[in-house]
Amino acid sequence: MFRTSWRRFYGVPATYFHPTVYALSTPSNQHSAIAIVRISGTHSRYVLEKLAPQKKIMERKPMIRSLYDPNSSTLIDDALVLFFPQPRTFTGEDIVELHLHGGKAIIKSALKTIQGLRDADKNIRMAMPGEFSRRAFQNGKMDLLKLESINNMIHSDTELQRLSALRSDETSAVFHEWRQEIIDQIAKLTAIIDFGEDIEAEDTDAIVEGASDKLLSLRSNVTKFITKLDRMAVLNDGIKLTLLGEPNSGKSSLINEISRDDVAIVSNIPGTTRDSIDVVMDINDFKCILTDTAGIREGTSDSIEIKGIDRSKKKSLQSDLVLLVIDASNPNISGQFKSFIQGNLSSKPLVVVLNKSDLVTKGHLSSLVDEFRLQFKPVTIHTVSCLNKDGLESLIESLTQNFKQISAIEDEDPIAVSNRVREILQADLIFGLDQFFHNKNDDILIACESLRIASNGIGKITGDNVDVEEVLDVVFSKFCIGK
């Protein structure tokens, strides 16, 4: 307690006595024009002064400096450098950034020179994964939820993933509101424990029931939130989209057109695709895992093709959305295949694609649309031609609308949290609330302890209650070095 107060009084970061750390914050496995080395900690300024001793250091202003190895006076690089004094920095500590040229030899020389500055009085070492972000949390610059969202944003592949990561402040506010509600009810129930002899039985019952009503409403909100998270998890995991059809229906051509790349082999020989081909792509800001499968047909004796057909069916059952691709010029579907679609896939969103529309008349296409709408009751039917590109844009737009329904963002803004947060919401928050309802009429003391489990669970999410290293290790182990 004394140390905390002393640091706050003098404006010293909580990590003041921690080692000064450094790392390359840009990719290390490729050549680039610029490479940024970040240094954070008490000895950051000392490092810069040793590397560039010839001129004074300006705060928060870019400086062009020649960087030298102080032991050999060898020039490392002419670089742009910046010095940010604590506490108004990302980590809350002094930070130095060296904007070097991106040659691997330059980077290696700079990192080796910084490490060589370590001595008995100057504890300087390479940063561990996520250590800069971890120090930002320890110094009160951000809560855990915000830091996890930054990591999600760094690894986002689509615009919707980026937008969902940016909503961490709103999500954090919801968690803090829930936690405060639980604490308020604990305070009321604690009064019964402390002053039970002075409170009438009717008043005690009223307090308990009042708290129960508030917490029941809270549990309902938490449950809705978890359901929303589960549906929106596909934004990060990717929507699984399987193309299903008979041989030569044009599945491979269609997947090549959607992906705008030759990812599947196209041939007029039946059974060309023997296995499932997964392609990860961005379709109108949605991350999708598009799967081309072996054509499903009866009567084949090829054992490899039979295995491919079995795998096709399995993939379709695991998918979020199925595209049934039918050759409009030869629209006959075998009985077993039709039964599989109408039975096993009856609960899956199904989009029928009448491919090769350039080979049939508009009148014939219209009758086929009516026929397959009655047979399979798909969410939509599209007529396309991979040869002349007809109908492809309409198909992609239709898929996008289905993605919005699958991910539950049709009427709501996208949100996303880590698996760690989702597990805590279920294992701590919901569990603690349920235990409260189970014990509220038998033992108020145990009921209050159940609410503390729920409250502490939210604390694990935001970092408000974190006092164990294991929780921090879980959060920051997934961060990259240099962040």
C-alpha positions as CSV (number, residue, x, y, z in Angstrom):
1,M,0.0,0.0,0.0
2,F,2.8,2.4,0.9
3,R,4.6,1.6,-2.4
4,T,1.4,2.3,-4.4
5,S,0.8,5.6,-2.7
6,W,4.4,6.7,-3.0
7,R,4.4,5.9,-6.8
8,R,1.2,7.7,-7.3
9,F,2.4,10.8,-5.4
10,Y,5.6,11.1,-7.4
11,G,4.0,10.0,-10.7
12,V,6.2,6.9,-11.0
13,P,4.8,4.0,-13.1
14,A,3.9,0.8,-11.3
15,T,6.5,-0.9,-13.5
16,Y,9.3,1.6,-12.5
17,F,11.5,-1.1,-11.1
18,H,10.9,-3.6,-14.0
19,P,13.5,-4.2,-16.6
20,T,13.7,-1.9,-19.6
21,V,12.5,-4.0,-22.6
22,Y,13.0,-3.7,-26.3
23,A,11.7,-5.4,-29.4
24,L,11.3,-5.1,-33.2
25,S,7.7,-4.0,-33.7
26,T,7.5,-4.6,-37.4
27,P,7.7,-7.9,-39.3
28,S,11.1,-9.6,-39.0
29,N,10.8,-12.2,-41.7
30,Q,10.9,-9.9,-44.7
31,H,12.8,-7.0,-46.1
32,S,11.1,-3.6,-45.8
33,A,11.8,0.1,-46.2
34,I,11.3,0.8,-42.5
35,A,11.9,-1.3,-39.3
36,I,10.7,0.1,-36.0
37,V,12.4,-0.9,-32.7
38,R,10.5,0.0,-29.6
39,I,12.1,0.5,-26.2
40,S,10.1,0.9,-23.0
41,G,11.2,1.4,-19.4
42,T,13.2,3.4,-17.0
43,H,16.4,3.2,-19.0
44,S,14.9,4.0,-22.4
45,R,16.4,7.5,-22.5
46,Y,19.8,6.1,-21.4
47,V,19.7,3.7,-24.4
48,L,19.0,6.5,-26.8
49,E,21.7,8.7,-25.3
50,K,24.3,5.9,-25.7
51,L,23.2,5.2,-29.3
52,A,23.1,8.9,-30.3
53,P,25.4,10.8,-28.0
54,Q,26.2,13.7,-30.3
55,K,23.0,15.8,-29.9
56,K,20.5,16.5,-27.2
57,I,17.2,14.7,-27.0
58,M,13.9,16.5,-27.7
59,E,10.7,15.2,-26.3
60,R,7.8,14.1,-28.5
61,K,9.5,15.4,-31.7
62,P,11.0,13.4,-34.5
63,M,14.8,13.6,-34.7
64,I,17.2,12.4,-37.4
65,R,20.1,10.8,-35.6
66,S,23.2,8.8,-36.5
67,L,23.1,5.7,-34.3
68,Y,26.5,4.1,-33.2
69,D,27.6,1.1,-31.3
70,P,29.1,2.9,-28.2
71,N,31.7,0.1,-27.7
72,S,33.2,0.2,-31.3
73,S,32.0,3.6,-32.5
74,T,30.6,1.8,-35.6
75,L,27.8,3.4,-37.4
76,I,24.6,1.4,-37.2
77,D,22.2,3.5,-39.2
78,D,21.0,7.1,-39.8
79,A,17.5,6.8,-38.4
80,L,14.4,8.8,-37.4
81,V,14.1,8.5,-33.6
82,L,11.4,9.6,-31.1
83,F,11.4,9.9,-27.3
84,F,8.1,9.9,-25.4
85,P,8.5,10.6,-21.6
86,Q,6.1,8.9,-19.1
87,P,3.3,8.9,-18.2
88,R,1.6,10.0,-21.5
89,T,2.7,7.0,-23.5
90,F,1.2,3.6,-24.5
91,T,2.9,1.7,-21.7
92,G,2.9,4.6,-19.1
93,E,6.7,4.4,-19.1
94,D,9.4,6.3,-21.0
95,I,9.3,5.0,-24.6
96,V,11.9,5.3,-27.4
97,E,11.2,4.4,-31.1
98,L,14.0,3.8,-33.6
99,H,12.8,4.0,-37.2
100,L,15.6,2.2,-39.0
101,H,16.1,1.2,-42.6
102,G,14.6,-2.3,-43.0
103,G,17.7,-4.3,-43.8
104,K,18.1,-7.5,-41.7
105,A,21.7,-6.7,-41.0
106,I,20.8,-3.2,-39.7
107,I,18.1,-4.6,-37.4
108,K,20.4,-7.4,-36.1
109,S,23.1,-4.8,-35.3
110,A,20.7,-2.4,-33.5
111,L,19.2,-5.2,-31.4
112,K,22.6,-6.6,-30.5
113,T,23.9,-3.1,-29.6
114,I,20.9,-2.4,-27.3
115,Q,21.4,-5.8,-25.5
116,G,25.1,-4.9,-25.0
117,L,24.1,-1.9,-22.9
118,R,22.9,-4.1,-20.1
119,D,25.1,-4.1,-17.0
120,A,24.7,-4.6,-13.2
121,D,22.9,-1.2,-12.9
122,K,20.9,-1.3,-16.1
123,N,18.6,-4.2,-16.5
124,I,17.8,-4.2,-20.2
125,R,16.4,-7.3,-22.1
126,M,14.3,-8.4,-25.1
127,A,10.6,-8.0,-24.5
128,M,8.4,-11.1,-24.2
129,P,5.2,-11.5,-26.3
130,G,2.6,-8.8,-25.4
131,E,4.9,-7.2,-22.7
132,F,4.4,-3.7,-23.9
133,S,0.6,-4.1,-23.7
134,R,0.9,-5.9,-20.4
135,R,2.8,-2.8,-18.9
136,A,0.1,-0.6,-20.3
137,F,-2.4,-2.5,-18.3
138,Q,-0.2,-2.6,-15.2
139,N,0.2,1.2,-15.3
140,G,-3.5,1.8,-15.7
141,K,-3.5,3.0,-19.3
142,M,-6.1,0.5,-20.5
143,D,-8.2,-2.4,-19.2
144,L,-7.8,-6.0,-20.3
145,L,-10.8,-5.9,-22.6
146,K,-9.4,-2.9,-24.5
147,L,-6.0,-4.5,-24.9
148,E,-7.5,-7.7,-26.2
149,S,-9.5,-5.7,-28.7
150,I,-6.3,-4.1,-29.9
151,N,-4.8,-7.5,-30.5
152,N,-7.9,-8.6,-32.3
153,M,-7.7,-5.5,-34.5
154,I,-4.1,-6.3,-35.4
155,H,-5.1,-9.7,-36.5
156,S,-8.3,-8.7,-38.3
157,D,-8.7,-9.8,-41.9
158,T,-12.0,-8.1,-42.8
159,E,-13.6,-4.7,-42.2
160,L,-16.3,-6.2,-39.9
161,Q,-13.6,-7.8,-37.7
162,R,-11.9,-4.4,-37.5
163,L,-15.2,-2.7,-36.6
164,S,-16.1,-5.3,-34.0
165,A,-12.7,-4.8,-32.3
166,L,-13.2,-1.1,-32.1
167,R,-16.4,-1.5,-30.0
168,S,-14.5,-2.6,-26.9
169,D,-15.2,0.6,-25.0
170,E,-19.0,0.1,-25.3
171,T,-18.6,-3.6,-24.3
172,S,-16.4,-2.6,-21.4
173,A,-19.0,-0.1,-20.2
174,V,-21.7,-2.9,-20.2
175,F,-19.4,-5.1,-18.1
176,H,-18.7,-2.3,-15.6
177,E,-22.5,-1.6,-15.4
178,W,-23.2,-5.3,-14.7
179,R,-20.5,-5.5,-12.0
180,Q,-21.8,-2.4,-10.3
181,E,-25.3,-3.8,-10.2
182,I,-24.0,-7.0,-8.5
183,I,-21.9,-5.0,-6.0
184,D,-25.0,-2.9,-5.2
185,Q,-27.0,-6.0,-4.4
186,I,-24.2,-7.5,-2.4
187,A,-24.2,-4.3,-0.3
188,K,-27.9,-4.5,0.4
189,L,-27.7,-8.2,1.3
190,T,-24.6,-7.6,3.5
191,A,-26.8,-5.2,5.6
192,I,-29.0,-8.2,6.5
193,I,-26.0,-10.2,7.6
194,D,-24.6,-7.3,9.7
195,F,-27.8,-5.9,11.1
196,G,-30.2,-8.9,10.8
197,E,-31.4,-8.6,14.4
198,D,-32.5,-5.0,13.9
199,I,-34.4,-5.7,10.7
200,E,-38.0,-6.9,10.6
201,A,-38.6,-10.2,8.8
202,E,-40.9,-8.6,6.3
203,D,-38.2,-6.0,5.5
204,T,-35.6,-8.8,5.1
205,D,-37.8,-10.6,2.6
206,A,-38.4,-7.4,0.7
207,I,-34.6,-6.8,0.4
208,V,-33.9,-10.3,-0.8
209,E,-36.7,-10.3,-3.3
210,G,-35.8,-6.9,-4.5
211,A,-32.2,-8.0,-5.1
212,S,-33.5,-11.2,-6.7
213,D,-35.6,-9.3,-9.2
214,K,-32.7,-7.0,-10.2
215,L,-30.3,-10.0,-10.6
216,L,-32.9,-12.0,-12.5
217,S,-33.1,-9.1,-15.0
218,L,-29.3,-9.0,-15.1
219,R,-29.0,-12.7,-15.8
220,S,-31.5,-12.4,-18.7
221,N,-29.3,-9.6,-20.2
222,V,-26.2,-11.6,-19.8
223,T,-27.8,-14.7,-21.4
224,K,-28.9,-12.5,-24.4
225,F,-25.4,-11.1,-24.7
226,I,-23.8,-14.5,-24.7
227,T,-26.2,-15.7,-27.4
228,K,-25.3,-12.7,-29.4
229,L,-21.6,-13.4,-29.0
230,D,-22.0,-17.0,-30.0
231,R,-23.7,-16.0,-33.2
232,M,-21.2,-13.2,-34.0
233,A,-18.3,-15.5,-33.3
234,V,-18.4,-16.4,-37.0
235,L,-17.1,-13.0,-37.8
236,N,-13.7,-14.1,-36.4
237,D,-13.9,-17.8,-37.1
238,G,-15.2,-17.4,-40.6
239,I,-18.6,-18.4,-42.1
240,K,-18.4,-21.9,-43.4
241,L,-19.9,-22.1,-46.9
242,T,-20.0,-25.4,-48.8
243,L,-20.6,-25.9,-52.5
244,L,-22.5,-29.1,-53.1
245,G,-23.5,-30.7,-56.4
246,E,-23.2,-33.5,-58.9
247,P,-20.1,-33.9,-61.0
248,N,-19.7,-31.3,-63.8
249,S,-22.3,-29.0,-62.3
250,G,-19.7,-26.2,-62.3
251,K,-18.8,-26.0,-58.6
252,S,-15.1,-25.5,-59.2
253,S,-15.7,-22.8,-61.9
254,L,-18.1,-21.1,-59.5
255,I,-15.6,-21.1,-56.6
256,N,-12.9,-19.7,-58.9
257,E,-15.3,-16.9,-59.9
258,I,-16.3,-16.0,-56.4
259,S,-12.7,-16.1,-55.2
260,R,-11.4,-14.4,-58.4
261,D,-8.6,-17.0,-58.5
262,D,-7.9,-20.4,-60.0
263,V,-8.1,-22.3,-56.7
264,A,-9.9,-25.3,-58.0
265,I,-9.2,-27.6,-61.0
266,V,-11.8,-27.1,-63.7
267,S,-12.4,-30.1,-66.1
268,N,-15.3,-31.7,-68.0
269,I,-14.2,-35.1,-66.8
270,P,-16.6,-36.3,-64.0
271,G,-15.0,-36.8,-60.6
272,T,-12.1,-34.3,-61.1
273,T,-12.5,-33.0,-57.6
274,R,-11.7,-35.9,-55.3
275,D,-11.3,-34.1,-52.0
276,S,-12.6,-30.9,-50.2
277,I,-10.8,-27.7,-51.0
278,D,-11.0,-24.9,-48.5
279,V,-10.5,-21.3,-49.5
280,V,-10.5,-18.5,-47.0
281,M,-11.7,-15.2,-48.5
282,D,-13.3,-11.9,-47.8
283,I,-16.8,-11.6,-49.3
284,N,-18.1,-8.1,-48.8
285,D,-16.2,-7.7,-45.5
286,F,-17.2,-11.2,-44.2
287,K,-14.5,-13.7,-43.5
288,C,-15.7,-16.9,-45.3
289,I,-14.3,-20.4,-45.6
290,L,-15.5,-21.5,-49.0
291,T,-15.3,-25.3,-49.6
292,D,-15.4,-27.0,-53.0
293,T,-16.3,-30.6,-52.6
294,A,-16.3,-33.8,-54.7
295,G,-19.3,-34.2,-57.0
296,I,-22.0,-36.5,-55.5
297,R,-23.2,-39.2,-57.9
298,E,-24.4,-42.8,-57.7
299,G,-22.8,-45.8,-59.2
300,T,-19.2,-45.0,-59.0
301,S,-16.8,-47.8,-58.0
302,D,-13.8,-45.6,-57.4
303,S,-12.9,-46.0,-53.8
304,I,-11.2,-42.6,-53.6
305,E,-14.1,-40.9,-55.2
306,I,-16.5,-42.6,-52.8
307,K,-14.5,-41.3,-49.8
308,G,-14.6,-37.9,-51.4
309,I,-18.4,-38.0,-51.7
310,D,-18.7,-39.1,-48.0
311,R,-16.4,-36.1,-47.1
312,S,-18.6,-33.8,-49.2
313,K,-21.7,-34.8,-47.3
314,K,-19.9,-34.4,-43.9
315,K,-18.6,-30.9,-44.9
316,S,-22.1,-29.8,-45.8
317,L,-23.5,-30.9,-42.5
318,Q,-20.8,-28.8,-40.7
319,S,-21.3,-25.7,-42.8
320,D,-23.3,-22.6,-41.9
321,L,-24.6,-22.2,-45.4
322,V,-24.9,-24.7,-48.3
323,L,-24.8,-23.8,-52.0
324,L,-26.4,-26.4,-54.1
325,V,-25.0,-26.1,-57.6
326,I,-27.1,-27.6,-60.4
327,D,-26.2,-27.8,-64.1
328,A,-29.1,-26.0,-65.7
329,S,-28.5,-27.8,-69.0
330,N,-28.6,-31.2,-67.2
331,P,-30.7,-30.6,-64.1
332,N,-31.5,-34.2,-63.1
333,I,-30.5,-35.0,-59.5
334,S,-30.2,-38.6,-58.3
335,G,-32.7,-39.9,-55.8
336,Q,-30.2,-40.5,-53.0
337,F,-28.7,-37.0,-53.4
338,K,-32.2,-35.5,-53.4
339,S,-33.1,-37.4,-50.3
340,F,-29.9,-36.3,-48.5
341,I,-30.7,-32.6,-49.3
342,Q,-34.3,-32.8,-48.3
343,G,-33.6,-34.8,-45.1
344,N,-30.1,-34.3,-43.7
345,L,-29.8,-30.6,-44.8
346,S,-33.4,-29.6,-44.1
347,S,-32.3,-27.5,-41.1
348,K,-29.4,-25.7,-43.0
349,P,-29.8,-22.5,-44.9
350,L,-29.8,-23.6,-48.6
351,V,-29.1,-21.5,-51.7
352,V,-29.7,-23.1,-55.1
353,V,-27.5,-22.0,-57.9
354,L,-28.6,-22.9,-61.4
355,N,-25.3,-22.8,-63.2
356,K,-24.5,-22.7,-67.0
357,S,-27.5,-20.5,-67.6
358,D,-26.0,-19.5,-71.0
359,L,-26.8,-23.0,-72.3
360,V,-30.6,-22.9,-71.8
361,T,-33.4,-20.5,-72.7
362,K,-34.9,-18.0,-70.3
363,G,-38.2,-19.9,-70.4
364,H,-36.6,-23.2,-69.4
365,L,-34.7,-21.4,-66.6
366,S,-37.9,-20.0,-65.2
367,S,-39.5,-23.4,-65.1
368,L,-36.4,-24.8,-63.3
369,V,-36.6,-22.1,-60.7
370,D,-40.2,-23.0,-59.9
371,E,-39.4,-26.7,-59.9
372,F,-36.4,-26.5,-57.5
373,R,-38.1,-24.0,-55.2
374,L,-40.9,-26.6,-54.6
375,Q,-38.4,-29.5,-54.2
376,F,-35.9,-27.9,-51.8
377,K,-37.5,-24.8,-50.4
378,P,-34.2,-22.8,-50.5
379,V,-33.8,-19.3,-49.0
380,T,-33.0,-18.1,-52.6
381,I,-32.4,-19.4,-56.1
382,H,-30.0,-17.8,-58.5
383,T,-29.2,-18.4,-62.2
384,V,-25.6,-17.8,-63.1
385,S,-23.1,-18.3,-65.9
386,C,-19.5,-18.6,-65.1
387,L,-18.7,-18.2,-68.8
388,N,-20.3,-14.8,-69.3
389,K,-20.4,-13.8,-65.6
390,D,-24.2,-13.4,-65.6
391,G,-25.8,-13.5,-62.2
392,L,-22.6,-13.6,-60.1
393,E,-22.9,-10.1,-58.5
394,S,-26.5,-10.9,-57.6
395,L,-25.4,-14.2,-56.0
396,I,-22.7,-12.5,-54.0
397,E,-25.1,-9.8,-52.7
398,S,-27.6,-12.5,-51.7
399,L,-24.8,-14.4,-49.9
400,T,-23.9,-11.3,-48.0
401,Q,-27.5,-10.9,-46.8
402,N,-27.4,-14.5,-45.6
403,F,-24.1,-13.8,-43.8
404,K,-25.8,-10.9,-41.9
405,Q,-28.5,-13.2,-40.7
406,I,-26.1,-16.0,-39.7
407,S,-23.9,-13.6,-37.7
408,A,-26.8,-11.7,-36.2
409,I,-25.6,-8.3,-37.4
410,E,-28.5,-7.5,-39.7
411,D,-30.0,-5.1,-37.1
412,E,-27.1,-4.8,-34.7
413,D,-23.5,-3.5,-34.7
414,P,-20.8,-6.2,-34.7
415,I,-19.1,-7.1,-31.5
416,A,-16.5,-9.7,-30.6
417,V,-14.6,-10.8,-27.5
418,S,-12.0,-13.4,-26.9
419,N,-12.7,-17.0,-26.0
420,R,-11.3,-16.3,-22.6
421,V,-14.1,-13.7,-22.0
422,R,-16.8,-15.9,-23.3
423,E,-15.7,-18.7,-21.0
424,I,-15.6,-16.4,-17.9
425,L,-19.1,-15.1,-18.7
426,Q,-20.5,-18.6,-18.6
427,A,-18.2,-20.2,-15.9
428,D,-18.1,-17.3,-13.4
429,L,-20.9,-14.8,-14.1
430,I,-23.8,-17.1,-15.0
431,F,-22.6,-19.7,-12.5
432,G,-22.4,-17.2,-9.7
433,L,-25.9,-15.8,-10.4
434,D,-27.4,-19.2,-10.6
435,Q,-25.8,-20.2,-7.2
436,F,-27.3,-17.0,-5.7
437,F,-30.8,-18.0,-6.8
438,H,-30.2,-21.5,-5.4
439,N,-29.1,-20.3,-2.0
440,K,-31.0,-17.0,-1.5
441,N,-33.8,-18.4,0.7
442,D,-31.5,-20.8,2.7
443,D,-28.3,-18.9,3.5
444,I,-27.8,-15.2,2.7
445,L,-24.1,-15.5,3.5
446,I,-23.5,-18.2,0.9
447,A,-25.7,-16.3,-1.5
448,C,-23.5,-13.2,-1.2
449,E,-20.4,-15.3,-1.8
450,S,-22.0,-16.6,-5.0
451,L,-22.5,-13.0,-6.1
452,R,-18.8,-12.3,-5.4
453,I,-17.9,-15.1,-7.7
454,A,-20.0,-13.4,-10.4
455,S,-18.5,-10.0,-9.6
456,N,-14.9,-11.3,-9.6
457,G,-15.6,-13.0,-12.9
458,I,-16.3,-9.6,-14.5
459,G,-13.2,-8.3,-12.8
460,K,-11.1,-11.0,-14.5
461,I,-12.5,-9.8,-17.9
462,T,-11.7,-6.1,-17.4
463,G,-8.7,-6.5,-15.1
464,D,-10.4,-4.7,-12.1
465,N,-9.9,-7.7,-9.9
466,V,-6.7,-9.2,-11.3
467,D,-4.2,-10.1,-8.6
468,V,-2.9,-13.4,-10.0
469,E,-0.2,-13.7,-12.7
470,E,-1.9,-16.7,-14.3
471,V,-4.7,-14.5,-15.7
472,L,-2.3,-12.0,-17.2
473,D,-0.3,-14.8,-18.7
474,V,-3.4,-16.2,-20.5
475,V,-4.2,-12.7,-21.9
476,F,-0.8,-11.6,-23.2
477,S,0.5,-15.0,-24.3
478,K,-1.4,-14.5,-27.6
479,F,0.2,-11.1,-28.3
480,C,3.0,-10.7,-30.8
481,I,6.5,-9.6,-29.6
482,G,6.8,-5.8,-29.9
483,K,3.2,-5.2,-28.9
